[in-house]
């Protein structure tokens, strides 16, 4: 057997290997200009587990214990595979360590039949992700998965933006791309480049009598079926940029 050396030039660095070159470490995320990555594609850094519905009614030590339990459970249900953030359909929601106000969020997801998931903005539900193959159930008339994903499902029934303007979901097995813009409580959603929510007010699910909080975490909901996420990028919108967008939208 003949042993040989060879070198590979990568981004100005020379990598030496013995025999066949070993696989290189995965490249860092490559967000679009003006965006930064929230998921590094390697581990759960920057994220923790929290389902606010499980702790909202608790107080004092009981709440503290519940939140600690959820953080501990997080890596049991969330893993990283092939640069994808993967949930098995159970456990607390993936929650950013950081809190955000006005943003534009880019994110891709792939899920399975029977899916019921979503993206919480400022810790508030949610931009909905459905299995759009489900049929309308007249016994649950306000639950309309057949209309597709990308609506603000936790707005009041028939409120603007609650149901998506168009059905834009791709077939199972394919990646879906969400673009979400939020300025104040005004929200736009594009699913696979189709506008599903157009400058609708996102209601505060926790207390509809008040607006959304000024800041809060981004949360990836898990609810009964595997879901995979990748290419999670955020652009924080400045006050000047936000004012211009809102003025142009009138």
C-alpha positions, 0 to 999 in steps of 0.5 A, a space after each residue: 500500500 502506498 501512503 501519500 500526502 496531498 494538500 487542499 487550499 481552502 479560503 486561504 488556508 492549507 489543509 494537509 491530510 494523510 491518504 484520503 482527505 478527511 471530511 472538513 468541518 461544516 462551514 459556518 452559516 452564510 446569511 444574506 447581507 444585513 442578516 445574521 444567523 440564529 442557529 449555528 448548524 452545529 449545536 444548540 448554542 443560543 437556544 433553550 427550552 420553554 413552553 410558556 403554556 406550561 408555566 404561565 399559571 405557575 408562580 414562585 418556586 413552582 414556576 422556577 422548578 418548571 422552567 428549570 425542568 424544561 431547560 433540562 428536557 430541551 436536549 432530549 427532544 431537540 438535536 442537530 443533524 446535517 446542519 438542521 435543528 430537529 425536534 421529535 414532536 415533543 418537549 418544550 419549544 426551542 427559544 432564543 436566548 436573545 429577545 427581539 423587537 422589530 425584525 425580519 426573520 428568514 427560516 426554512 422548515 420541513 415537517 410531516 403529516 399531521 403537523 401542527 407547529 408554528 413560530 412565536 414572535 416576541 414570545 407570543 403565538 404565532 405564525 402557524 404551520 399546518 398539515 394543509 391536507 387536513 379536511 375542514 371539520 365543521 365541528 371546529 369551524 375556526 380551525 382551518 388547516 386546509 387553508 394552509 400555513 403562514 397565517 396568524 392562527 392565534 388572532 381572534 377568529 376571522 380577524 385580518 391575517 388569521 388565515 393565510 391569503 393563499 395556500 402556499 405549502 409545499 408537499 411533504 418531504 420538501 423544504 418550505 421557506 418563511 419570511 416574516 417581518 414584524 414592526 410593532 404589532 404589524 406583521 407580514 408573512 411570505 411562505 414560499 415567496 407568496 404573501 400570506 399575511 399583509 400588514 396585519 396586526 398580530 394580537 397579544 394572545 396572552 392579553 388581547 386588551 394590550 399590544 404585543 410586548 416591545 421585545 421577546 424571544 423567537 420560539 419554534 413550537 413543537 406539537 406532535 410531529 417531527 419538524 426540521 428547521 434550517 437557515 435561521 437568519 434575522 435582520 433587526 429593523 432600526 426605528 428609521 427603517 421601520 418608520 419608512 416601511 410602515 409609511 410605504 405600507 399605507 
